[in-house]
Amino acid sequence: MQPFQFCARLDQTLLLGIRAKNAVELLAGIRHVPPSSIYHHTHRFLQRHHYLSPEPPNDFAYWMTSMINDDALGEQLAGVDIIQFQTITELRNAFISVLEEYLHTGERVRDCIRGEEFQFMATRTFVIATPHLAHSLQEFREKLRTVSIKSLYYHMFDARLRLARGENDFSRWFRDLGFPELADSVSRLDPYNCTLEGLRTDILDLVEKYDTH
């Protein structure tokens, strides 16, 4: 059985040169930008503010509420439950659906103040292997206690959605190791509803429970 290799990530933020001044242009941008942009605007708060719970809303909702002052549409965009989606395409389509439905109601389209346009960005990610390896559940617990938040984030969020693996890296390894119940338990955790340190604690608690069986 292959040991679990803990990795970490470094990010470079890219300006795409695409702007939106209202909901119509926001919809056009969401349709056009690369998947890494959708991921950036729905996940960037999770690392920057990993001690906050709940995390701030996605960038689309925040901009619509703060810059357009459209609370109704902002709430609808904030209501997109990211954890439901297995791919960025599905996530993108959820935002498209919200915006299309809203625009079809015939509500007046509001423009933001000049200079407050939505700036579409993307993230270029570099993955780095760490020296931390785990050959057993006991070693996994020891390593998970010491690896960085960026490593935890990579294996729980990037693997499932941005890399379209459908499941976080920890659960995939537990399943391969012969612990399907542990894999399912970790998969059922809601990583968006707690801090990253809280998520680390939850995973450690589950692994300890199964390691002592």
N, C-alpha and C positions, 0 to 999 in steps of 0.2 A: 504494500500500500504506500502510495506517495505521501510524504509528510505535507502538512499544510504550510505553505509559504506565505507569510505575511508581507504584504506590499503596502506602499504608501503612494500618495499622488502629489504632484506639484501642478499648479494651474497657471495658465497665462490667459488673461482676458483680452479679447479681440473686439475692436469696434468694427461693425459690419457696414457702416455708412448708410444704414436704412433707418428712417425716422417715421414717426407717426404723430399727427397732431389731433387725431380724433379716432372714434371707434372704427370708421370705415378703413382708415389707413392702418390701424392696429390689426384688423382682420387680414388685410392684404399682406402685411408683414409676417404675421404668424403663418400664413399659407406658404410664404416664399422662403423664409430663413432656413438654414440647415438645422438638423436635429440637435446639434450641440448648443444652438441658441435657445431652443425650447427648454432644454435641460438646464442651461445657465439661469434662465429667468424664473424657473420653478424651484431650484435647489440651492442657489448661492447663499441664501440666508442660513442654511442649516450648518454650514461650517463657520461662517463669520460670527454667528450668534448662537453657538452651540450650548451656551448655558441658559438660554431663554426657552421657556416652554409656556404656552405653545409658541412656535416660531412665527415670525411675521408672515403676512400673506405673500403670495407670488407677486412678481414685479408688475404683471399686467393689472391685477386687482389694485395694487398699491397706487399705481399711476392713475388709473381711472378714477379712484376715489380722491386722491390728493391733488392732482393736476387738472382733471376735468370736472371734479366736484359732482360726479355722477355716482351717488352712493348706491343706487339700485343696481346698476350694471357692475359696479365694483364688488358688491356682495355676491352677485352671481358668479363672477370670475373667481372670487375667493372661495366659493363653494365647490370648486372642482376638486374632488378628493383624489389626490395624486396616488395614493396607495392602491387604488382600484386598477391601475393600468400596468400592463406588463411590457409595453413598448412605448417609445416616444411618439410614434405615429398615432397610437390610440390617445395619448395625452394631448397631442396637437389637435386632433379631431374634436376632443372635448371642448377646448377653448373656441375652436371654429364654430361649433354648434351653438355655444352660448352667445357668441357675437352675432351669428347669422339670425338666430331667433329674435334677439333684441332688436336688430336693425329692421327686421320684417314687421315689427310692431308699428313702425312709422314714427317712432319717437324722434324728436329733433336731435340732430347730431351736433354735439358741442365740440368746439375747437379749444385746445389749450392756449394759454398765453404764449406768445412767441418766446422761444428760448427754453420752454418747458416740454418740448416734444419728447416722446418716448424714443430712446436710443436703443436699437437692437444690438445686443452684444452676443458673443459666443465664448466658449471656454475651450482652450487647447490644453489637453491633459497629458502629463508625462508620468508614467508609472515606474516606480522604483522598487526593486526587491530589497527588503530589509534582511538583516542577519537572523531574524527570528523564525525558527522552524518548530513545528509541533508534530510529534509522532504518535501522540496519544491524547486522550481527553485531559489527563492531568497536565501534560505539557501545554496543551492548548490554553487551559485556564491560567497557567503561569505566564504565558506569553501575552495573552489578551489583557492581563492586568497592567502590562508595561508598555505595549505599543501605543503609538500616538493616535490622537483623534482622527488624523488624516487617514491612517490605516483602517481604523474602524469604519470610517465613512466610505472608503473605497470598496471594502468588501460587502458592506450592507446596502449601499445605495447604487454605486456605479455598476456593480456586477449585475444587479437585477434589472435596472432600467436602461442606463446609457449603453451598456454592453449587450443588452437584450438577451441575457441568459435565463430570464424567467424566474430565477431564484437567487438568493444571496449566496455568496461563496461559502460561508460557514455551513449552511444547511446542505449544500451540495457535498461538502467534504464529510459531514456527519453521516449522510446517507451512504456514501461510498465506504465509510468505516464500519457500517453495519448498525447504525443507530437511527433508523427511520423515524422513530417517535420523537427523538431529540431534534432531528432535522425539521419535522413538521412543527414542533413547538416554537423553534426559532423563526420559522417562516411565518407563523401566525402573529408574531410580535408586530405592533404598529410602530415603526421607527420614526414616524412623523409626529407622534403625539407625546414625545418626551425629549429631554436633552440627550445629547450623545453620550454624556457620562452616565445618565440614567439608563440608556440603552446598553452600555457596557455592563452595568450592574445586573440588568435583567438577563443578559446572555450568560454571564458568569453564574448566576443563581440556577439557571436551567441546566448548565453543564455540570455543576456540582451535584445537582439532584440525580442526574443520570450516571455520573461517575461513581457514586457511592452505592449504586444498585448491586 
